Amino acid sequence: MSAQAKAIRKQTAQHDLFNRLHSIAADEAFVRQVAHDWYEDRFDVIANQRCGNWYCDPSTSATAYAYFKSTDGHTNNWDFNLRRSNLPFATIAADRGGVILVDSTRRGKRMPDALSKTVPVWCTVINRAVGAMDPTLYLPPSIVSPSEASQIEDRLQGWVDALKASSLPLPKLAKPLRPFFIHPATSRPPEIPEDPPYIPIICLSASRQGDVPSATRVGTRTVGFEYVSGAGDDDELWARGLTPKIFHRHKTRLLESERDELEGVVDEIVGEDGVVGIQRLELNDCVTAISPRLALDIGPPVSPAPTAPTATLHVVLLDKHPKPHLHRIPGGAVLALPSARSDGPGFSRAIDEAVQYVRSVQGVVLLCPAHRELLDKPDAPSIDRSDEARKGILPLALVLLCTTSGAKEMTKPYIASQLHTLVAQWPDGNPPRAALKRVNEYLMSPQHVHAS
């Protein structure tokens, strides 16, 4: 077979739905083997958002939230990002006596940088910030070179100082956090005693390093497929609306489907399960108070704080929108929020209208991302559950949080501390830079800088 033909075959295999789902099932079996056979179910299995969700069956894993990004571990880009502090996850790990954190990586690597570097840095920075007993930086020596480890070590104290200087509440740890590393080429599991002098964070990479032909057992049959490393990545390109939760709920049927029938089966399941999922999701599942005056409905937070809102501000994200941006409807208002990148002045005008509206309401205002149809039909289905909606609404939430807080003086450190508070609750909602720039300009303007 020519090199060109091999490349075409590989590209086809990478995007094939059948190969992806069977690869995910094979990787999930490895996760179950580690948790059950190696560690006898001692540790909760937790997915690293978002790819890790594909390899963690909700029936056998925990719902705790972790969001460690590989970009914070890329060479020369190492960082302890205060917007992704994951501090509540440290408390969860301590309360449960350790956890297994699951992620995957694409072909050619044993572990994603999120597990091999971001998590070890996170453990060490928190340990040093809280004065835990072991300040050592633990990295997988077969993956991270001594030179890279030394460069990371040189930056640690700066991250510790930044964390201690922030307004983020440090976790109370009786033992230090300690990372361990497992991937499919691991021959023996790290030995962890029954009552270790540390909190084990077992970093488990579910995917194999190479793309090799493989097979899965489906009932009494053996099904062959071409293995795809990190098959859960880029699901917007191949999943046809399938989500990890829907996949695990219908896994048997999906894996039993023939290759040429699978796309139709997925479309049918997504259509049926999507409607049921919307019906299942009650308002109070996601509504969380972020202050005495504000609540958000942008997906499950790390630490829920239920509240009963007085009015709802439905926020519709758009590239551009002519004035006026806000109009009232029964029970609240609808705000058309232009993109800070595409229409910066319009974005600033819209957030000012939102501030005036919230100040006019006596009680708690709920911010809720809405679909565009709500601009024309006040009774249209309103909640937009997309990831982009969550990222788009957080800058507005930051403005409203700062302007209703009663702060006597608006400063950049104060704004940053409020942002860290929000992102600690929704770690995958980190707002875009263009929006944050406009937010800072608005909040640091003369009308706000001396009094909110």
C-alpha positions in Angstrom: 0.0 0.0 0.0 1.4 3.4 -1.0 2.1 6.1 1.6 -0.7 8.2 0.2 -3.2 5.3 0.4 -2.2 4.7 4.0 -2.7 8.4 4.9 -6.1 8.3 3.3 -7.1 5.2 5.2 -5.8 6.6 8.5 -7.8 9.8 7.9 -10.9 7.8 7.1 -10.5 5.7 10.2 -10.0 8.7 12.5 -13.3 10.2 11.4 -15.3 7.0 11.3 -18.1 6.9 13.9 -17.9 3.1 14.2 -14.2 3.2 15.0 -14.6 6.1 17.4 -17.4 4.5 19.5 -15.7 1.1 19.7 -12.3 2.8 20.6 -14.1 4.7 23.4 -15.6 1.5 24.7 -12.2 -0.2 24.7 -10.6 2.7 26.6 -13.5 2.7 29.1 -12.9 -1.0 29.7 -9.3 -0.1 30.7 -10.6 2.6 33.1 -12.9 0.0 34.7 -10.0 -2.4 35.0 -7.8 0.1 36.8 -10.6 1.2 39.2 -12.0 -2.3 39.9 -9.2 -4.8 39.4 -6.2 -2.8 40.3 -7.6 -0.6 43.2 -10.7 -2.7 44.2 -13.0 0.4 43.8 -11.2 2.2 46.6 -11.2 5.5 44.7 -13.9 7.5 42.9 -13.5 7.8 39.2 -13.8 11.4 38.0 -13.6 12.6 34.4 -11.4 15.5 33.4 -13.7 17.8 31.5 -14.7 17.5 28.8 -13.1 14.6 26.8 -12.7 12.4 29.9 -16.5 12.1 30.1 -16.5 9.7 27.2 -14.5 7.2 29.2 -16.4 7.4 32.5 -19.7 5.6 32.7 -22.0 7.6 35.0 -23.2 4.4 36.7 -19.7 3.7 37.9 -18.1 7.1 38.2 -18.5 10.2 40.4 -20.1 13.5 39.4 -17.4 15.7 40.9 -16.1 18.4 38.6 -12.4 18.7 37.4 -11.2 20.8 34.5 -7.4 20.7 33.9 -6.3 21.9 30.5 -3.4 20.6 28.5 -2.5 24.1 27.3 -1.5 24.9 30.9 1.1 22.1 30.6 2.4 22.6 27.1 6.2 23.1 26.9 7.1 26.7 27.7 3.5 27.5 28.4 3.3 26.0 31.9 0.9 27.7 34.2 -1.2 27.5 37.4 -4.2 29.4 36.0 -6.2 31.2 38.7 -9.2 31.1 36.4 -9.0 27.3 36.4 -7.9 26.8 40.0 -9.9 23.6 40.6 -9.6 24.3 44.4 -13.0 22.6 45.2 -11.6 19.5 43.5 -8.8 19.4 46.1 -11.3 19.3 48.9 -13.3 16.6 47.1 -10.2 14.5 46.7 -9.3 15.0 50.4 -12.8 14.1 51.6 -12.8 10.9 49.5 -9.3 9.7 50.3 -8.0 10.2 46.8 -9.4 9.9 43.3 -8.8 8.5 39.8 -8.8 11.4 37.3 -9.5 10.2 33.7 -8.5 11.8 30.4 -7.0 10.7 27.1 -4.6 11.8 24.4 -4.2 11.5 20.7 -1.9 9.3 18.8 1.8 9.5 19.6 1.7 10.4 23.4 1.4 8.3 26.5 -0.5 10.9 28.5 -2.0 14.3 27.8 -0.1 17.3 29.2 -3.1 17.9 31.4 -2.3 14.8 33.4 1.5 14.7 33.1 2.2 18.3 33.9 -0.9 20.5 34.6 -2.1 18.3 37.5 1.4 17.8 39.1 1.9 21.6 39.0 -1.5 22.1 40.6 -0.8 19.6 43.4 2.5 21.2 44.2 1.3 24.8 44.1 -1.6 24.0 46.4 0.6 22.0 48.8 3.0 24.9 49.1 0.3 27.5 49.4 -1.5 25.7 52.3 1.8 24.7 54.0 1.3 20.9 53.4 4.0 18.6 54.5 5.4 17.6 51.1 6.4 20.5 48.7 7.9 18.2 46.1 7.0 18.4 42.4 6.2 14.9 41.2 6.4 14.4 37.4 6.4 11.2 35.4 10.1 10.8 34.6 9.5 8.7 31.4 7.4 11.6 30.0 8.8 14.8 31.3 12.5 15.4 30.8 14.8 16.6 33.6 15.4 19.9 31.7 11.6 20.6 31.5 11.1 19.6 35.1 13.8 22.1 36.2 12.2 24.9 34.2 8.8 24.1 35.8 10.4 24.0 39.2 11.8 27.5 38.7 8.3 29.0 38.1 6.5 27.3 41.0 7.1 29.9 43.7 5.6 32.6 41.5 2.4 30.6 41.1 2.3 29.9 44.8 2.6 33.6 45.6 -0.1 34.5 43.1 -2.5 31.9 44.6 -1.9 33.2 48.1 -2.4 36.8 47.0 -5.7 36.0 45.3 -9.1 36.1 46.9 -9.6 32.4 46.3 -10.3 30.3 49.4 -7.5 27.8 50.0 -8.6 24.3 50.7 -8.0 22.9 54.2 -5.8 19.8 53.7 -4.5 17.5 56.5 -2.3 15.7 54.0 -0.5 16.8 50.8 -1.8 16.1 47.3 0.3 13.5 45.5 -0.1 12.6 41.8 0.4 9.1 40.3 0.5 8.2 36.7 -1.1 5.3 34.8 -1.5 4.7 31.0 -2.3 1.5 29.0 1.5 0.7 28.8 1.8 0.7 32.6 2.7 -2.9 33.7 2.2 -2.5 37.4 -0.1 -0.1 39.3 1.5 2.3 41.7 1.2 0.9 45.2 -0.9 3.0 47.5 -1.3 1.9 51.1 -4.7 1.7 52.8 -4.1 4.9 54.8 -1.4 6.8 52.9 0.3 10.0 54.3 -0.9 11.8 51.2 -4.0 12.4 49.1 -3.5 10.3 45.9 -4.5 11.9 42.6 -4.2 9.0 40.2 -3.8 10.5 36.7 -5.2 7.8 34.3 -4.8 8.2 30.6 -7.3 5.9 29.0 -6.0 5.8 25.4 -3.3 3.7 23.9 -0.3 5.4 22.3 -0.6 3.9 18.8 -3.5 3.4 16.3 -3.6 -0.4 16.1 -6.3 -2.7 14.8 -8.4 -4.0 17.7 -11.6 -5.8 18.6 -14.3 -5.6 21.3 -16.6 -8.2 22.7 -20.2 -7.4 22.1 -22.3 -10.1 23.7 -21.1 -13.4 22.1 -19.5 -11.6 19.1 -16.1 -10.2 18.5 -16.2 -6.9 16.6 -13.2 -5.7 14.7 -12.4 -1.9 14.3 -9.5 0.4 13.7 -8.4 1.9 17.0 -8.4 5.7 17.4 -6.3 7.2 20.2 -8.2 9.9 22.1 -11.4 9.0 20.3 -13.5 11.3 22.5 -11.7 14.4 21.2 -13.3 16.8 18.7 -16.8 15.2 19.2 -18.4 18.1 17.4 -16.8 16.7 14.2 -18.0 13.1 14.4 -20.6 12.5 17.2 -23.7 13.6 15.3 -25.1 15.1 18.5 -24.2 12.2 20.6 -23.0 13.1 24.1 -21.1 11.0 26.7 -24.3 10.7 28.8 -26.4 9.5 25.9 -23.6 7.2 24.7 -23.4 5.4 28.1 -27.1 5.2 28.4 -27.4 3.4 25.0 -24.0 1.8 24.8 -25.2 -1.7 24.3 -27.4 -0.8 21.4 -24.8 1.4 19.8 -22.0 -1.2 20.0 -24.3 -3.9 18.7 -25.2 -1.9 15.6 -23.6 -2.7 12.2 -21.2 -0.2 10.7 -23.6 0.8 7.9 -26.5 1.2 10.3 -24.8 3.1 13.1 -25.3 6.7 11.8 -29.1 6.1 11.6 -29.2 4.5 15.0 -27.3 7.5 16.5 -29.6 10.0 14.8 -32.6 8.2 16.2 -31.2 7.9 19.7 -30.1 11.6 19.8 -33.5 12.7 18.6 -35.4 10.7 21.2 -33.0 11.2 24.1 -32.5 14.9 23.5 -36.2 15.6 24.0 -36.3 13.5 27.1 -33.2 15.2 28.4 -34.7 18.6 28.1 -37.8 17.4 29.9 -35.7 15.9 32.7 -33.7 19.0 33.4 -35.6 21.0 36.0 -34.8 24.7 36.5 -33.5 24.2 40.1 -30.9 21.7 38.8 -28.7 24.5 37.5 -29.9 27.7 39.2 -27.2 28.9 41.6 -26.9 32.1 43.6 -23.6 34.0 43.0 -24.6 36.9 45.3 -27.6 38.1 47.3 -28.8 39.8 44.2 -27.8 37.5 41.4 -28.2 33.9 40.3 -27.0 32.0 37.1 -28.4 29.2 35.1 -25.5 28.1 32.9 -25.1 24.5 33.8 -24.3 22.6 37.0 -21.8 24.5 39.2 -19.1 23.0 41.2 -20.8 24.0 44.5 -24.6 24.5 44.1 -26.3 27.3 46.0 -30.1 27.1 45.1 -32.2 30.2 45.3 -35.6 31.5 44.2 -35.3 34.3 41.6 -37.6 37.3 41.5 -37.1 38.0 37.8 -35.2 36.4 34.9 -32.9 38.2 32.5 -32.7 36.1 29.3 -29.5 36.8 27.5 -29.3 36.2 23.7 -25.8 36.1 22.3 -25.4 37.7 18.8 -22.6 39.0 16.6 -24.3 42.4 16.3 -27.7 43.9 17.2 -29.2 47.4 16.7 -30.4 49.4 19.7 -32.3 49.0 22.0 -30.7 45.9 23.4 -33.1 45.2 26.3 -36.8 44.8 26.4 -39.1 43.7 29.2 -41.3 40.6 29.1 -43.6 39.1 31.7 -41.4 37.8 34.5 -38.3 39.6 33.4 -36.5 40.9 30.4 -34.6 39.8 27.2 -31.2 41.2 26.5 -29.5 41.0 23.1 -25.8 40.9 23.9 -23.5 41.6 20.9 -20.1 40.0 20.6 -17.4 42.0 22.3 -15.1 41.1 19.4 -17.5 41.9 16.5 -19.3 44.9 18.1 -17.4 46.2 21.1 -19.4 49.5 21.5 -22.7 47.5 21.3 -21.5 45.1 23.9 -20.7 48.0 26.3 -24.1 49.6 25.7 -25.8 46.3 26.3 -24.1 45.6 29.6 -24.9 49.1 30.8 -28.6 48.4 30.0 -28.4 45.2 32.0 -26.9 47.0 35.0 -29.7 49.5 35.0 -32.3 46.7 34.7 -30.9 44.7 37.6 -30.7 47.8 39.8 -34.4 48.4 39.1 -35.5 44.9 40.3 -36.2 44.4 44.0 -34.9 40.9 44.7 -32.8 38.2 43.0 -32.3 38.4 39.2 -31.6 35.1 37.4 -29.3 35.3 34.3 -30.1 32.7 31.8 -28.6 32.2 28.3 -31.4 32.1 25.7 -31.9 31.1 22.1 -32.4 33.8 19.4 -36.0 32.9 18.9 -36.8 34.6 22.2 -36.2 38.0 20.7 -39.3 37.6 18.5 -41.3 35.1 20.6 -41.5 35.7 24.3 -42.9 32.2 24.9 -40.2 30.4 22.9 -38.0 27.8 24.6 -35.4 30.0 26.3 -32.5 28.1 27.8 -29.4 27.7 25.7 -27.2 24.9 27.2 -24.2 25.2 24.8 -20.7 25.7 26.1 -20.4 29.0 24.0 -23.5 30.4 25.8 -21.8 29.7 29.2 -18.6 31.5 28.1 -20.6 34.4 26.6 -22.8 35.1 29.7 -20.0 35.0 32.3 -18.6 38.5 31.4 -22.0 40.0 31.9 -22.4 38.1 35.2 -19.0 39.6 36.2 -20.2 43.1 35.5 -23.4 42.6 37.4 -21.6 40.9 40.3 -19.2 43.8 40.7 -21.9 46.6 40.3 -24.3 45.1 42.8 -21.7 44.1 45.4 -21.7 47.4 47.3 -17.9 47.7 46.9 -16.7 51.2 47.8 -14.0 51.2 45.2 -13.6 49.4 41.9 -10.1 48.1 41.3 -8.5 45.7 38.9 -7.6 43.2 41.7 -11.2 43.4 43.0 -12.6 42.7 39.5 -10.1 39.8 39.1 -11.1 38.3 42.4 -14.8 38.3 41.4 -13.9 36.7 38.1 -12.0 34.0 39.9 -15.0 33.4 42.1 -17.2 32.8 39.0 -14.8 30.6 37.1 -14.2 28.5 40.2 -17.9 27.5 40.0 -17.9 27.0 36.2 -14.2 26.2 35.3 -15.0 25.5 31.6 -16.7 28.9 31.2 -13.5 31.0 31.0 -14.6 34.2 29.2 -12.9 35.4 26.0 -10.2 38.1 26.2 -12.1 40.6 24.1 -15.1 40.5 26.5 -12.9 40.8 29.6 -11.2 43.8 28.1 -14.5 45.5 27.5 -15.7 44.5 31.0 -12.6 46.1 32.6 -13.0 49.3 30.6 -16.7 49.6 31.7 -16.0 48.8 35.4 -13.0 51.1 35.5 -14.9 54.1 34.0 -15.4 57.1 36.2 -19.0 56.2 37.0 -17.9 52.9 38.7 -14.3 53.3 39.8 -15.1 55.2 43.0 -18.4 53.7 43.9 -20.6 50.8 42.6 
